[in-house]
Amino acid sequence: MDKNLLHGMIREFLREDVGRGDLTSESIFSEFDHGSARLVARDSFIVAGATTVAAEVFKVQNPSILAIDAVADGTRSRPMMELLTVSGPVIDLLKAERVALNLLQRLSGIATLTARFVDKVKGTSVRITDTRKTTPGLRVLEKYAVRAGGGANHRFNLADGVLIKDNHIAACGSIREAVDRVRGKIPHTIRVEVETDSLDQVEECLTCGVDIIMLDNMSPDMMTRAVKMINGRALVEASGNVNLETVESIAGTGVDIISIGALTHSAPACDIGMDWSF
Protein backbone atom coordinates (compact mmCIF):
# COMPACT_ATOMS: atom_id res chain seq x y z
CA MET A 1 0.00 0.00 0.00
CA ASP A 2 1.50 3.33 -1.12
CA LYS A 3 1.07 5.52 1.98
CA ASN A 4 1.42 8.80 0.10
CA LEU A 5 -1.44 7.80 -2.21
CA LEU A 6 -3.46 6.36 0.67
CA HIS A 7 -3.08 9.43 2.86
CA GLY A 8 -4.16 11.71 0.02
CA MET A 9 -7.30 9.63 -0.43
CA ILE A 10 -8.01 9.60 3.30
CA ARG A 11 -7.72 13.40 3.51
CA GLU A 12 -10.39 13.71 0.82
CA PHE A 13 -12.65 11.21 2.60
CA LEU A 14 -12.27 13.08 5.90
CA ARG A 15 -12.86 16.43 4.21
CA GLU A 16 -16.12 15.09 2.77
CA ASP A 17 -17.33 13.68 6.09
CA VAL A 18 -16.16 16.33 8.55
CA GLY A 19 -16.96 19.35 6.42
CA ARG A 20 -16.34 22.56 8.37
CA GLY A 21 -16.14 20.66 11.67
CA ASP A 22 -17.88 18.14 13.90
CA LEU A 23 -20.61 20.34 15.39
CA THR A 24 -21.72 17.68 17.87
CA SER A 25 -18.35 16.53 19.24
CA GLU A 26 -16.84 20.00 19.34
CA SER A 27 -19.83 21.22 21.38
CA ILE A 28 -19.46 18.43 23.96
CA PHE A 29 -15.69 17.93 24.31
CA SER A 30 -12.63 20.14 24.56
CA GLU A 31 -9.32 19.62 22.79
CA PHE A 32 -7.90 18.39 26.11
CA ASP A 33 -10.33 15.46 26.49
CA HIS A 34 -8.67 12.14 25.70
CA GLY A 35 -10.00 8.61 25.46
CA SER A 36 -9.72 5.18 23.89
CA ALA A 37 -11.97 3.12 21.64
CA ARG A 38 -11.97 -0.31 20.02
CA LEU A 39 -13.09 -1.32 16.53
CA VAL A 40 -14.99 -4.55 17.10
CA ALA A 41 -16.28 -7.25 14.75
CA ARG A 42 -19.98 -8.01 15.13
CA ASP A 43 -19.75 -11.12 12.97
CA SER A 44 -17.29 -13.59 11.41
CA PHE A 45 -15.51 -12.43 8.24
CA ILE A 46 -12.10 -11.99 6.60
CA VAL A 47 -10.45 -8.80 7.87
CA ALA A 48 -8.99 -6.40 5.32
CA GLY A 49 -7.69 -2.95 6.16
CA ALA A 50 -7.54 -2.79 9.97
CA THR A 51 -3.82 -2.07 10.16
CA THR A 52 -3.28 -0.86 6.57
CA VAL A 53 -6.25 1.49 6.19
CA ALA A 54 -8.41 2.09 9.29
CA ALA A 55 -5.42 2.78 11.54
CA GLU A 56 -4.10 5.24 8.94
CA VAL A 57 -7.41 7.13 8.93
CA PHE A 58 -7.00 7.93 12.62
CA LYS A 59 -3.34 8.89 12.14
CA VAL A 60 -4.16 11.22 9.25
CA GLN A 61 -6.88 12.86 11.34
CA ASN A 62 -4.38 13.44 14.15
CA PRO A 63 -0.82 12.06 14.13
CA SER A 64 -0.84 11.95 17.94
CA ILE A 65 -3.51 9.21 17.91
CA LEU A 66 -2.04 5.86 18.97
CA ALA A 67 -3.33 2.87 16.97
CA ILE A 68 -2.38 -0.54 18.39
CA ASP A 69 -3.35 -4.22 18.38
CA ALA A 70 -4.49 -4.13 14.75
CA VAL A 71 -5.51 -7.51 13.34
CA ALA A 72 -3.54 -8.63 10.28
CA ASP A 73 -5.22 -8.64 6.87
CA GLY A 74 -6.51 -12.07 5.93
CA THR A 75 -7.42 -12.98 9.52
CA ARG A 76 -10.85 -14.55 10.05
CA SER A 77 -12.65 -12.61 12.76
CA ARG A 78 -15.17 -13.88 15.28
CA PRO A 79 -18.05 -11.97 16.90
CA MET A 80 -16.81 -9.37 19.42
CA MET A 81 -13.20 -9.73 18.29
CA GLU A 82 -11.21 -6.52 18.70
CA LEU A 83 -9.72 -5.46 15.36
CA LEU A 84 -7.99 -2.22 16.35
CA THR A 85 -7.56 -0.05 19.47
CA VAL A 86 -7.11 3.71 19.17
CA SER A 87 -6.28 6.30 21.81
CA GLY A 88 -6.05 10.08 21.60
CA PRO A 89 -8.11 13.29 21.60
CA VAL A 90 -11.80 12.39 21.82
CA ILE A 91 -12.84 14.90 19.15
CA ASP A 92 -10.41 13.48 16.62
CA LEU A 93 -11.32 9.88 17.37
CA LEU A 94 -14.96 10.72 16.70
CA LYS A 95 -14.16 12.67 13.54
CA ALA A 96 -12.28 9.70 12.09
CA GLU A 97 -14.71 7.02 13.25
CA ARG A 98 -17.12 6.86 10.31
CA VAL A 99 -14.50 7.00 7.55
CA ALA A 100 -12.42 4.30 9.27
CA LEU A 101 -15.45 2.05 9.76
CA ASN A 102 -16.82 2.60 6.26
CA LEU A 103 -13.53 1.59 4.67
CA LEU A 104 -12.89 -1.35 6.99
CA GLN A 105 -16.44 -2.67 6.51
CA ARG A 106 -16.26 -2.31 2.74
CA LEU A 107 -12.81 -3.86 2.31
CA SER A 108 -13.52 -6.72 4.70
CA GLY A 109 -16.71 -7.46 2.77
CA ILE A 110 -14.75 -7.73 -0.47
CA ALA A 111 -12.08 -9.92 1.13
CA THR A 112 -14.75 -12.17 2.63
CA LEU A 113 -16.61 -12.67 -0.65
CA THR A 114 -13.34 -13.26 -2.49
CA ALA A 115 -12.33 -15.91 0.04
CA ARG A 116 -15.63 -17.73 -0.53
CA PHE A 117 -14.92 -17.95 -4.27
CA VAL A 118 -11.31 -19.00 -3.66
CA ASP A 119 -12.47 -21.76 -1.31
CA LYS A 120 -14.86 -23.05 -3.99
CA VAL A 121 -11.99 -23.71 -6.43
CA LYS A 122 -9.49 -25.00 -3.88
CA GLY A 123 -7.57 -27.97 -5.22
CA THR A 124 -7.52 -26.61 -8.77
CA SER A 125 -4.96 -24.36 -10.47
CA VAL A 126 -7.60 -21.72 -11.28
CA ARG A 127 -6.94 -18.14 -10.18
CA ILE A 128 -9.84 -15.98 -9.02
CA THR A 129 -9.41 -12.38 -10.17
CA ASP A 130 -11.30 -9.10 -9.96
CA THR A 131 -12.27 -6.74 -12.79
CA ARG A 132 -12.44 -2.95 -13.30
CA LYS A 133 -16.00 -2.91 -11.90
CA THR A 134 -14.91 -1.00 -8.84
CA THR A 135 -16.19 2.05 -6.96
CA PRO A 136 -14.72 5.21 -8.57
CA GLY A 137 -12.00 6.54 -6.29
CA LEU A 138 -11.68 3.30 -4.33
CA ARG A 139 -10.12 0.98 -6.92
CA VAL A 140 -6.69 0.70 -5.30
CA LEU A 141 -8.29 -0.17 -1.95
CA GLU A 142 -10.88 -2.57 -3.34
CA LYS A 143 -8.31 -4.44 -5.38
CA TYR A 144 -6.10 -4.62 -2.28
CA ALA A 145 -9.01 -6.24 -0.44
CA VAL A 146 -9.32 -8.86 -3.20
CA ARG A 147 -5.71 -9.84 -2.56
CA ALA A 148 -6.35 -9.96 1.19
CA GLY A 149 -9.10 -12.49 0.46
CA GLY A 150 -6.76 -14.72 -1.53
CA GLY A 151 -7.69 -13.50 -5.01
CA ALA A 152 -5.59 -11.82 -7.70
CA ASN A 153 -5.90 -8.57 -9.63
CA HIS A 154 -6.81 -8.09 -13.28
CA ARG A 155 -5.94 -4.73 -14.92
CA PHE A 156 -5.80 -1.72 -12.60
CA ASN A 157 -6.63 0.63 -15.47
CA LEU A 158 -6.83 0.79 -19.26
CA ALA A 159 -3.09 1.47 -19.54
CA ASP A 160 -2.27 -1.74 -17.69
CA GLY A 161 -2.75 -4.14 -20.57
CA VAL A 162 -4.52 -4.92 -23.84
CA LEU A 163 -8.01 -6.42 -23.72
CA ILE A 164 -9.86 -6.34 -27.03
CA LYS A 165 -13.56 -6.55 -26.17
CA ASP A 166 -16.76 -7.00 -28.16
CA ASN A 167 -17.20 -3.29 -28.89
CA HIS A 168 -13.62 -2.97 -30.14
CA ILE A 169 -14.26 -5.88 -32.50
CA ALA A 170 -17.64 -4.55 -33.64
CA ALA A 171 -16.25 -1.08 -34.37
CA CYS A 172 -13.11 -2.44 -36.05
CA GLY A 173 -14.71 -5.19 -38.13
CA SER A 174 -12.89 -8.34 -37.01
CA ILE A 175 -10.63 -9.84 -34.36
CA ARG A 176 -7.80 -10.12 -36.90
CA GLU A 177 -7.98 -6.43 -37.77
CA ALA A 178 -8.12 -5.35 -34.13
CA VAL A 179 -5.19 -7.57 -33.16
CA ASP A 180 -3.08 -6.37 -36.10
CA ARG A 181 -3.72 -2.72 -35.26
CA VAL A 182 -2.86 -3.26 -31.59
CA ARG A 183 0.34 -5.15 -32.35
CA GLY A 184 1.42 -2.33 -34.62
CA LYS A 185 1.33 0.09 -31.67
CA ILE A 186 2.27 -1.73 -28.45
CA PRO A 187 5.69 -2.95 -27.24
CA HIS A 188 6.49 -6.61 -27.81
CA THR A 189 6.52 -7.11 -24.02
CA ILE A 190 2.75 -6.55 -23.72
CA ARG A 191 0.43 -9.55 -23.96
CA VAL A 192 -2.75 -9.35 -26.03
CA GLU A 193 -6.06 -10.63 -24.66
CA VAL A 194 -9.27 -10.95 -26.69
CA GLU A 195 -12.83 -11.43 -25.45
CA THR A 196 -14.82 -14.11 -27.30
CA ASP A 197 -18.40 -15.35 -27.12
CA SER A 198 -18.32 -18.16 -29.72
CA LEU A 199 -16.10 -21.04 -30.79
CA ASP A 200 -15.61 -19.36 -34.16
CA GLN A 201 -14.11 -16.36 -32.40
CA VAL A 202 -11.90 -18.67 -30.34
CA GLU A 203 -10.60 -20.20 -33.57
CA GLU A 204 -9.95 -16.72 -35.01
CA CYS A 205 -7.95 -15.84 -31.90
CA LEU A 206 -5.85 -18.96 -32.33
CA THR A 207 -5.06 -18.08 -35.93
CA CYS A 208 -3.95 -14.63 -34.71
CA GLY A 209 -1.77 -16.12 -32.00
CA VAL A 210 -3.23 -14.04 -29.16
CA ASP A 211 -1.79 -14.59 -25.68
CA ILE A 212 -4.97 -14.75 -23.58
CA ILE A 213 -8.46 -15.76 -24.71
CA MET A 214 -11.43 -14.69 -22.60
CA LEU A 215 -14.50 -16.91 -22.79
CA ASP A 216 -17.36 -14.53 -22.08
CA ASN A 217 -20.77 -15.74 -20.92
CA MET A 218 -20.25 -19.24 -22.32
CA SER A 219 -21.88 -22.35 -20.87
CA PRO A 220 -19.57 -24.80 -19.07
CA ASP A 221 -20.01 -27.24 -21.94
CA MET A 222 -18.92 -24.65 -24.52
CA MET A 223 -16.00 -23.60 -22.28
CA THR A 224 -14.84 -27.22 -22.11
CA ARG A 225 -14.87 -27.42 -25.90
CA ALA A 226 -13.04 -24.10 -26.16
CA VAL A 227 -10.32 -25.21 -23.71
CA LYS A 228 -9.76 -28.35 -25.80
CA MET A 229 -9.51 -26.24 -28.97
CA ILE A 230 -6.99 -23.91 -27.37
CA ASN A 231 -4.98 -26.85 -26.02
CA GLY A 232 -2.46 -24.77 -24.09
CA ARG A 233 -1.72 -22.34 -26.92
CA ALA A 234 -3.03 -19.41 -24.87
CA LEU A 235 -4.08 -18.66 -21.31
CA VAL A 236 -7.83 -19.07 -20.90
CA GLU A 237 -9.97 -16.69 -18.85
CA ALA A 238 -13.63 -17.27 -18.05
CA SER A 239 -15.92 -14.34 -17.34
CA GLY A 240 -19.65 -13.64 -17.07
CA ASN A 241 -22.40 -15.47 -15.19
CA VAL A 242 -19.98 -16.41 -12.42
CA ASN A 243 -21.44 -16.84 -8.94
CA LEU A 244 -20.87 -19.09 -5.95
CA GLU A 245 -23.17 -21.72 -7.47
CA THR A 246 -21.47 -21.82 -10.89
CA VAL A 247 -17.79 -21.17 -10.14
CA GLU A 248 -16.93 -24.82 -9.40
CA SER A 249 -18.34 -26.09 -12.70
CA ILE A 250 -16.54 -23.28 -14.55
CA ALA A 251 -13.26 -24.20 -12.85
CA GLY A 252 -13.86 -27.80 -13.92
CA THR A 253 -13.75 -26.83 -17.61
CA GLY A 254 -9.98 -26.37 -17.44
CA VAL A 255 -9.75 -22.57 -17.65
CA ASP A 256 -6.77 -20.84 -16.04
CA ILE A 257 -8.43 -17.68 -14.72
CA ILE A 258 -11.96 -16.77 -13.59
CA SER A 259 -12.64 -13.03 -13.42
CA ILE A 260 -15.57 -11.92 -11.28
CA GLY A 261 -16.96 -8.38 -11.21
CA ALA A 262 -19.14 -9.22 -8.19
CA LEU A 263 -16.07 -9.36 -5.95
CA THR A 264 -15.99 -5.57 -5.90
CA HIS A 265 -19.39 -4.39 -7.13
CA SER A 266 -21.64 -6.68 -5.07
CA ALA A 267 -19.79 -7.57 -1.87
CA PRO A 268 -21.91 -6.81 1.24
CA ALA A 269 -20.24 -4.70 3.91
CA CYS A 270 -19.28 -6.44 7.13
CA ASP A 271 -20.73 -5.44 10.50
CA ILE A 272 -18.10 -3.57 12.53
CA GLY A 273 -18.60 -1.03 15.31
CA MET A 274 -16.50 1.31 17.42
CA ASP A 275 -16.98 0.80 21.15
CA TRP A 276 -15.73 3.31 23.68
CA SER A 277 -13.30 2.04 26.32
CA PHE A 278 -14.00 3.18 29.86
Kinemage of the C-alpha trace (Angstrom):
@kinemage 1
@onewidth
@group {chain A} dominant
@subgroup {mainchain}
@vectorlist {calphas} color= white
{ca met a 1} P 0.000 0.000 0.000
{ca asp a 2} L 1.504 3.332 -1.117
{ca lys a 3} L 1.065 5.521 1.979
{ca asn a 4} L 1.416 8.802 0.099
{ca leu a 5} L -1.436 7.802 -2.210
{ca leu a 6} L -3.455 6.361 0.671
{ca his a 7} L -3.079 9.434 2.863
{ca gly a 8} L -4.162 11.707 0.022
{ca met a 9} L -7.299 9.631 -0.433
{ca ile a 10} L -8.014 9.603 3.296
{ca arg a 11} L -7.725 13.400 3.513
{ca glu a 12} L -10.385 13.705 0.816
{ca phe a 13} L -12.646 11.208 2.600
{ca leu a 14} L -12.271 13.084 5.900
{ca arg a 15} L -12.862 16.432 4.212
{ca glu a 16} L -16.117 15.094 2.767
{ca asp a 17} L -17.327 13.676 6.088
{ca val a 18} L -16.163 16.330 8.554
{ca gly a 19} L -16.965 19.354 6.423
{ca arg a 20} L -16.341 22.562 8.367
{ca gly a 21} L -16.144 20.664 11.667
{ca asp a 22} L -17.875 18.142 13.905
{ca leu a 23} L -20.607 20.340 15.389
{ca thr a 24} L -21.722 17.675 17.875
{ca ser a 25} L -18.352 16.527 19.241
{ca glu a 26} L -16.838 20.002 19.341
{ca ser a 27} L -19.827 21.216 21.379
{ca ile a 28} L -19.461 18.433 23.961
{ca phe a 29} L -15.694 17.926 24.309
{ca ser a 30} L -12.629 20.143 24.555
{ca glu a 31} L -9.320 19.622 22.790
{ca phe a 32} L -7.903 18.392 26.106
{ca asp a 33} L -10.327 15.462 26.494
{ca his a 34} L -8.669 12.140 25.702
{ca gly a 35} L -10.001 8.610 25.460
{ca ser a 36} L -9.718 5.175 23.888
{ca ala a 37} L -11.972 3.122 21.641
{ca arg a 38} L -11.966 -0.308 20.021
{ca leu a 39} L -13.093 -1.324 16.531
{ca val a 40} L -14.994 -4.554 17.103
{ca ala a 41} L -16.276 -7.250 14.746
{ca arg a 42} L -19.976 -8.010 15.132
{ca asp a 43} L -19.749 -11.124 12.970
{ca ser a 44} L -17.295 -13.589 11.407
{ca phe a 45} L -15.514 -12.427 8.244
{ca ile a 46} L -12.099 -11.988 6.603
{ca val a 47} L -10.451 -8.803 7.868
{ca ala a 48} L -8.993 -6.395 5.316
{ca gly a 49} L -7.695 -2.949 6.163
{ca ala a 50} L -7.539 -2.795 9.968
{ca thr a 51} L -3.822 -2.071 10.165
{ca thr a 52} L -3.275 -0.856 6.575
{ca val a 53} L -6.249 1.491 6.189
{ca ala a 54} L -8.407 2.093 9.290
{ca ala a 55} L -5.418 2.778 11.542
{ca glu a 56} L -4.103 5.236 8.945
{ca val a 57} L -7.411 7.128 8.928
{ca phe a 58} L -7.001 7.929 12.620
{ca lys a 59} L -3.340 8.889 12.142
{ca val a 60} L -4.162 11.215 9.254
{ca gln a 61} L -6.880 12.861 11.338
{ca asn a 62} L -4.384 13.442 14.147
{ca pro a 63} L -0.818 12.062 14.125
{ca ser a 64} L -0.844 11.947 17.936
{ca ile a 65} L -3.509 9.205 17.911
{ca leu a 66} L -2.044 5.859 18.966
{ca ala a 67} L -3.333 2.874 16.969
{ca ile a 68} L -2.383 -0.539 18.392
{ca asp a 69} L -3.347 -4.225 18.376
{ca ala a 70} L -4.491 -4.130 14.754
{ca val a 71} L -5.512 -7.511 13.336
{ca ala a 72} L -3.542 -8.628 10.284
{ca asp a 73} L -5.219 -8.638 6.873
{ca gly a 74} L -6.512 -12.070 5.934
{ca thr a 75} L -7.421 -12.977 9.517
{ca arg a 76} L -10.851 -14.547 10.054
{ca ser a 77} L -12.646 -12.606 12.757
{ca arg a 78} L -15.166 -13.877 15.277
{ca pro a 79} L -18.045 -11.968 16.899
{ca met a 80} L -16.812 -9.368 19.422
{ca met a 81} L -13.204 -9.734 18.291
{ca glu a 82} L -11.206 -6.519 18.703
{ca leu a 83} L -9.723 -5.462 15.365
{ca leu a 84} L -7.993 -2.222 16.355
{ca thr a 85} L -7.556 -0.050 19.471
{ca val a 86} L -7.113 3.706 19.165
{ca ser a 87} L -6.283 6.303 21.806
{ca gly a 88} L -6.055 10.081 21.601
{ca pro a 89} L -8.109 13.293 21.604
{ca val a 90} L -11.803 12.393 21.818
{ca ile a 91} L -12.839 14.899 19.154
{ca asp a 92} L -10.409 13.481 16.620
{ca leu a 93} L -11.316 9.876 17.375
{ca leu a 94} L -14.960 10.719 16.695
{ca lys a 95} L -14.160 12.669 13.536
{ca ala a 96} L -12.278 9.703 12.089
{ca glu a 97} L -14.710 7.019 13.252
{ca arg a 98} L -17.120 6.861 10.313
{ca val a 99} L -14.497 7.002 7.550
{ca ala a 100} L -12.422 4.302 9.269
{ca leu a 101} L -15.451 2.054 9.761
{ca asn a 102} L -16.819 2.604 6.256
{ca leu a 103} L -13.532 1.588 4.667
{ca leu a 104} L -12.894 -1.354 6.992
{ca gln a 105} L -16.441 -2.667 6.514
{ca arg a 106} L -16.257 -2.310 2.736
{ca leu a 107} L -12.811 -3.862 2.313
{ca ser a 108} L -13.520 -6.722 4.695
{ca gly a 109} L -16.710 -7.459 2.775
{ca ile a 110} L -14.747 -7.727 -0.475
{ca ala a 111} L -12.080 -9.918 1.127
{ca thr a 112} L -14.749 -12.175 2.626
{ca leu a 113} L -16.613 -12.672 -0.651
{ca thr a 114} L -13.337 -13.258 -2.492
{ca ala a 115} L -12.329 -15.907 0.036
{ca arg a 116} L -15.628 -17.730 -0.529
{ca phe a 117} L -14.919 -17.950 -4.266
{ca val a 118} L -11.310 -18.998 -3.658
{ca asp a 119} L -12.474 -21.759 -1.312
{ca lys a 120} L -14.859 -23.054 -3.989
{ca val a 121} L -11.992 -23.715 -6.427
{ca lys a 122} L -9.488 -24.998 -3.881
{ca gly a 123} L -7.572 -27.966 -5.222
{ca thr a 124} L -7.524 -26.609 -8.770
{ca ser a 125} L -4.961 -24.359 -10.472
{ca val a 126} L -7.596 -21.722 -11.277
{ca arg a 127} L -6.937 -18.138 -10.182
{ca ile a 128} L -9.845 -15.980 -9.021
{ca thr a 129} L -9.408 -12.381 -10.171
{ca asp a 130} L -11.296 -9.104 -9.957
{ca thr a 131} L -12.266 -6.736 -12.792
{ca arg a 132} L -12.441 -2.950 -13.295
{ca lys a 133} L -15.995 -2.913 -11.899
{ca thr a 134} L -14.906 -0.996 -8.840
{ca thr a 135} L -16.190 2.047 -6.963
{ca pro a 136} L -14.720 5.207 -8.570
{ca gly a 137} L -11.996 6.542 -6.291
{ca leu a 138} L -11.678 3.297 -4.328
{ca arg a 139} L -10.123 0.982 -6.915
{ca val a 140} L -6.692 0.696 -5.297
{ca leu a 141} L -8.290 -0.174 -1.948
{ca glu a 142} L -10.882 -2.569 -3.341
{ca lys a 143} L -8.305 -4.445 -5.384
{ca tyr a 144} L -6.104 -4.615 -2.283
{ca ala a 145} L -9.008 -6.239 -0.445
{ca val a 146} L -9.322 -8.865 -3.196
{ca arg a 147} L -5.709 -9.843 -2.558
{ca ala a 148} L -6.347 -9.963 1.186
{ca gly a 149} L -9.103 -12.488 0.458
{ca gly a 150} L -6.763 -14.722 -1.533
{ca gly a 151} L -7.685 -13.495 -5.010
{ca ala a 152} L -5.592 -11.823 -7.702
{ca asn a 153} L -5.899 -8.574 -9.628
{ca his a 154} L -6.813 -8.085 -13.282
{ca arg a 155} L -5.943 -4.729 -14.922
{ca phe a 156} L -5.796 -1.719 -12.599
{ca asn a 157} L -6.633 0.633 -15.472
{ca leu a 158} L -6.831 0.788 -19.257
{ca ala a 159} L -3.092 1.468 -19.537
{ca asp a 160} L -2.273 -1.742 -17.685
{ca gly a 161} L -2.752 -4.141 -20.572
{ca val a 162} L -4.522 -4.916 -23.839
{ca leu a 163} L -8.007 -6.424 -23.720
{ca ile a 164} L -9.861 -6.338 -27.030
{ca lys a 165} L -13.557 -6.545 -26.172
{ca asp a 166} L -16.762 -6.998 -28.162
{ca asn a 167} L -17.202 -3.291 -28.892
{ca his a 168} L -13.621 -2.974 -30.139
{ca ile a 169} L -14.261 -5.881 -32.502
{ca ala a 170} L -17.638 -4.551 -33.641
{ca ala a 171} L -16.246 -1.083 -34.366
{ca cys a 172} L -13.114 -2.443 -36.050
{ca gly a 173} L -14.710 -5.187 -38.128
{ca ser a 174} L -12.892 -8.339 -37.005
{ca ile a 175} L -10.629 -9.845 -34.358
{ca arg a 176} L -7.804 -10.120 -36.901
{ca glu a 177} L -7.980 -6.426 -37.774
{ca ala a 178} L -8.118 -5.348 -34.132
{ca val a 179} L -5.190 -7.571 -33.165
{ca asp a 180} L -3.080 -6.375 -36.101
{ca arg a 181} L -3.720 -2.721 -35.258
{ca val a 182} L -2.861 -3.264 -31.588
{ca arg a 183} L 0.343 -5.151 -32.346
{ca gly a 184} L 1.423 -2.327 -34.620
{ca lys a 185} L 1.333 0.091 -31.672
{ca ile a 186} L 2.269 -1.727 -28.455
{ca pro a 187} L 5.687 -2.950 -27.237
{ca his a 188} L 6.493 -6.613 -27.809
{ca thr a 189} L 6.522 -7.112 -24.023
{ca ile a 190} L 2.747 -6.547 -23.721
{ca arg a 191} L 0.433 -9.551 -23.964
{ca val a 192} L -2.748 -9.350 -26.035
{ca glu a 193} L -6.060 -10.625 -24.660
{ca val a 194} L -9.268 -10.947 -26.687
{ca glu a 195} L -12.831 -11.432 -25.453
{ca thr a 196} L -14.824 -14.114 -27.303
{ca asp a 197} L -18.402 -15.348 -27.124
{ca ser a 198} L -18.324 -18.161 -29.716
{ca leu a 199} L -16.097 -21.040 -30.788
{ca asp a 200} L -15.611 -19.361 -34.162
{ca gln a 201} L -14.107 -16.357 -32.398
{ca val a 202} L -11.901 -18.670 -30.338
{ca glu a 203} L -10.604 -20.198 -33.570
{ca glu a 204} L -9.955 -16.723 -35.012
{ca cys a 205} L -7.948 -15.842 -31.896
{ca leu a 206} L -5.853 -18.961 -32.328
{ca thr a 207} L -5.058 -18.084 -35.927
{ca cys a 208} L -3.954 -14.632 -34.709
{ca gly a 209} L -1.771 -16.120 -32.000
{ca val a 210} L -3.230 -14.038 -29.156
{ca asp a 211} L -1.788 -14.595 -25.684
{ca ile a 212} L -4.968 -14.754 -23.583
{ca ile a 213} L -8.457 -15.763 -24.710
{ca met a 214} L -11.429 -14.685 -22.601
{ca leu a 215} L -14.504 -16.912 -22.789
{ca asp a 216} L -17.363 -14.528 -22.081
{ca asn a 217} L -20.768 -15.742 -20.917
{ca met a 218} L -20.254 -19.243 -22.318
{ca ser a 219} L -21.878 -22.351 -20.870
{ca pro a 220} L -19.565 -24.798 -19.065
{ca asp a 221} L -20.011 -27.241 -21.941
{ca met a 222} L -18.922 -24.652 -24.519
{ca met a 223} L -16.004 -23.602 -22.282
{ca thr a 224} L -14.839 -27.224 -22.113
{ca arg a 225} L -14.867 -27.416 -25.897
{ca ala a 226} L -13.037 -24.099 -26.160
{ca val a 227} L -10.324 -25.206 -23.715
{ca lys a 228} L -9.763 -28.352 -25.797
{ca met a 229} L -9.514 -26.243 -28.965
{ca ile a 230} L -6.989 -23.911 -27.369
{ca asn a 231} L -4.982 -26.853 -26.016
{ca gly a 232} L -2.463 -24.769 -24.089
{ca arg a 233} L -1.721 -22.337 -26.919
{ca ala a 234} L -3.032 -19.408 -24.869
{ca leu a 235} L -4.075 -18.660 -21.307
{ca val a 236} L -7.831 -19.071 -20.904
{ca glu a 237} L -9.966 -16.693 -18.850
{ca ala a 238} L -13.628 -17.270 -18.054
{ca ser a 239} L -15.920 -14.337 -17.343
{ca gly a 240} L -19.648 -13.643 -17.075
{ca asn a 241} L -22.403 -15.467 -15.189
{ca val a 242} L -19.979 -16.411 -12.423
{ca asn a 243} L -21.437 -16.841 -8.944
{ca leu a 244} L -20.873 -19.092 -5.955
{ca glu a 245} L -23.168 -21.724 -7.466
{ca thr a 246} L -21.475 -21.821 -10.889
{ca val a 247} L -17.794 -21.172 -10.145
{ca glu a 248} L -16.934 -24.824 -9.401
{ca ser a 249} L -18.340 -26.086 -12.700
{ca ile a 250} L -16.543 -23.282 -14.546
{ca ala a 251} L -13.258 -24.196 -12.851
{ca gly a 252} L -13.861 -27.797 -13.921
{ca thr a 253} L -13.752 -26.828 -17.607
{ca gly a 254} L -9.975 -26.367 -17.441
{ca val a 255} L -9.754 -22.572 -17.648
{ca asp a 256} L -6.772 -20.844 -16.040
{ca ile a 257} L -8.434 -17.679 -14.719
{ca ile a 258} L -11.957 -16.775 -13.595
{ca ser a 259} L -12.643 -13.032 -13.422
{ca ile a 260} L -15.572 -11.919 -11.284
{ca gly a 261} L -16.965 -8.383 -11.208
{ca ala a 262} L -19.141 -9.217 -8.195
{ca leu a 263} L -16.073 -9.356 -5.948
{ca thr a 264} L -15.988 -5.568 -5.898
{ca his a 265} L -19.395 -4.388 -7.128
{ca ser a 266} L -21.639 -6.675 -5.070
{ca ala a 267} L -19.786 -7.565 -1.866
{ca pro a 268} L -21.909 -6.806 1.235
{ca ala a 269} L -20.236 -4.702 3.909
{ca cys a 270} L -19.276 -6.441 7.134
{ca asp a 271} L -20.725 -5.439 10.500
{ca ile a 272} L -18.099 -3.575 12.528
{ca gly a 273} L -18.604 -1.034 15.308
{ca met a 274} L -16.503 1.310 17.416
{ca asp a 275} L -16.977 0.796 21.151
{ca trp a 276} L -15.732 3.308 23.679
{ca ser a 277} L -13.299 2.045 26.323
{ca phe a 278} L -14.002 3.180 29.860
